[in-house]
């Protein structure tokens, strides 16, 4: 599937999760599990299937509240999610 958006949280968020959204209508969240600073290794941590009725065009973490994620989709909606991982 095509990835349209990737978001990394600020250091203030307290986690190193990376979120992505794309043409499969899903939001995926990855967490770092090892590697080195220049070659980190990530694994899939959470998935929101059918997050939108269409492509997920944009995902972004809240700059101060690290558990809050916003997404915008091809359905014309902006959704707010709480990450509990």
Helices and strands as residue ranges (DSSP letters): E 3-8, G 11-13, E 18-22, E 27-36, E 39-48, E 56-61, E 68-73, E 78-82
